[in-house]
Amino acid sequence: MKHKIEAIDYLRGSSIFAIILLHIILPTYNGPKTAYVSSAFLFSLRDILNYSVVTIVLCSGFSLYMSAKNFQINSLWQFYKGRIKKLILPLWIILTCGVILYWIFGLLLDFRIDFVTTDYIIKSYLLIGGVPIVWFLALMTGLTLLFPLLKYMFDKHNHLSIIFISGLYIASYAA
């Protein structure tokens, strides 16, 4: 039986709302200077809402850890298959729908956006560029791929996992 922690669901839901709000505010903040809300207020609000991305990553990591408490290395394929269904497959479905709609509306309304090329679409599907949201899914996918290794290291060699995670953190700034 799975035990859900309501606080995690609340944090995740409010983080999603904050991320949506952040994407609404960003164009206003960078937009015309005649905005109804002062730039200082939007700047402060944007800085606060930026923590919602960190919160959703932490909540997702905690949920992954809780759901995989009894995870065994021999069930690695099942683990990855389940995560692909939850992360990659929905993205590919949304991207496919977007490409189809873009193509249909492009034909019907006779328009084309220059940056939407075949290369742009392929990069989106491969999680290496393209559509802006892909960076977040690439991050979540990368963390999911590393999770079994990190869990194994933490369970067997606690001190090595701290060194490994510290190394990843330092390497992320070097890149």
C-alpha positions in Angstrom: 0.0 0.0 0.0 1.3 3.4 -0.9 1.3 6.1 1.7 0.9 9.6 0.2 2.2 12.6 2.1 -0.2 15.4 1.4 2.3 18.1 2.2 4.5 16.9 -0.7 1.5 17.0 -3.1 0.6 20.5 -1.8 4.1 21.7 -2.4 4.3 20.2 -5.8 0.9 21.6 -6.8 1.7 25.1 -5.5 5.1 25.0 -7.2 3.5 24.2 -10.5 1.1 27.1 -10.0 4.1 29.4 -9.1 6.0 28.2 -12.2 3.0 29.1 -14.4 2.7 32.5 -12.7 6.4 33.0 -13.2 6.0 32.4 -16.9 3.2 34.9 -17.0 5.1 37.6 -15.1 8.4 37.2 -17.0 7.1 38.7 -20.3 5.4 41.6 -18.3 8.7 42.3 -16.4 10.6 42.4 -19.7 7.8 44.1 -21.5 6.8 47.8 -21.9 7.6 50.2 -19.0 3.9 51.2 -18.8 3.0 48.0 -16.9 0.4 48.3 -14.2 2.7 46.8 -11.5 6.0 48.4 -10.7 9.2 46.7 -12.0 10.6 46.5 -8.4 7.6 44.4 -7.3 7.8 42.1 -10.3 11.5 41.7 -9.8 11.0 40.7 -6.2 8.1 38.4 -7.0 10.1 36.8 -9.8 13.0 36.1 -7.4 10.6 34.4 -4.9 8.8 32.4 -7.6 12.2 31.1 -8.9 12.4 28.9 -5.9 9.4 26.9 -7.1 11.6 25.1 -9.6 13.9 24.0 -6.9 10.9 23.0 -4.7 9.4 20.8 -7.4 12.7 19.1 -8.1 13.2 18.4 -4.4 9.6 17.2 -4.0 10.0 14.9 -7.1 13.3 13.5 -5.7 11.6 12.9 -2.3 8.7 11.2 -4.0 11.0 9.1 -6.1 12.9 8.0 -3.0 9.8 7.2 -1.1 8.4 5.2 -4.0 11.6 3.2 -4.5 12.4 2.4 -0.8 12.3 -1.3 -1.7 14.0 -0.8 -5.0 16.5 -3.6 -5.9 19.1 -3.4 -8.6 17.6 -6.6 -10.3 14.5 -4.6 -11.1 16.4 -1.9 -12.9 14.6 -2.4 -16.2 11.2 -2.2 -14.6 12.3 1.0 -12.8 13.4 2.7 -16.0 10.4 1.5 -18.0 8.1 3.0 -15.4 9.9 6.3 -15.4 10.0 6.5 -19.2 6.2 6.1 -19.2 5.9 8.9 -16.7 8.5 11.4 -18.1 9.4 10.8 -21.7 6.2 9.4 -23.2 3.9 12.3 -22.1 6.5 14.8 -23.5 6.6 13.0 -26.8 2.8 12.9 -27.0 2.6 16.6 -26.3 5.4 17.4 -28.8 3.7 15.3 -31.5 0.3 17.0 -30.9 2.1 20.4 -31.0 3.9 19.5 -34.3 0.6 18.3 -35.8 -1.3 21.4 -34.7 1.6 23.7 -35.9 1.5 21.9 -39.3 -2.3 22.1 -39.6 -2.6 25.7 -38.6 0.4 26.6 -40.8 -1.4 25.1 -43.8 -4.8 26.6 -42.9 -3.6 30.1 -42.0 -0.6 30.2 -44.3 2.1 31.0 -41.6 5.4 29.6 -40.6 7.7 30.3 -37.6 11.3 30.4 -38.8 12.9 28.7 -35.8 10.6 25.6 -35.9 12.8 23.5 -38.2 13.2 19.7 -38.5 16.4 20.1 -36.4 14.5 22.0 -33.7 11.8 19.3 -33.5 14.4 16.4 -33.4 16.3 18.2 -30.6 13.1 18.5 -28.7 12.4 14.8 -28.9 16.0 13.9 -27.9 15.9 16.4 -24.9 18.9 18.3 -26.2 17.4 21.6 -27.2 14.4 22.8 -29.1 11.3 23.6 -27.1 12.2 25.6 -24.0 10.5 23.2 -21.5 12.8 20.4 -22.6 15.6 21.6 -20.2 13.4 20.7 -17.2 12.5 17.3 -18.6 16.1 16.6 -19.4 17.1 17.5 -15.8 14.4 15.2 -14.4 15.3 12.4 -16.8 19.0 12.7 -15.9 18.3 12.7 -12.2 16.0 9.7 -12.7 18.8 7.8 -14.6 21.3 8.6 -11.8 18.9 7.6 -9.0 19.7 3.8 -8.9 23.4 4.5 -8.8 23.0 7.1 -6.1 20.7 4.9 -4.1 23.2 2.0 -4.4 26.1 4.2 -3.4 24.1 5.7 -0.5 23.0 2.2 0.8 26.4 0.6 0.4 29.0 3.4 0.6 27.5 6.4 2.3 30.7 8.5 2.2 31.3 7.8 -1.5 27.8 9.1 -2.4 28.5 12.4 -0.6 31.7 12.8 -2.6 30.0 11.8 -5.9 27.1 14.3 -5.4 29.6 17.0 -4.4 31.5 16.3 -7.6 28.4 16.5 -9.7 27.5 19.8 -8.0 31.0 21.2 -8.7 31.0 19.9 -12.3 27.7 21.6 -13.0 29.3 24.9 -12.4 32.3 24.1 -14.6 30.0 23.2 -17.6 
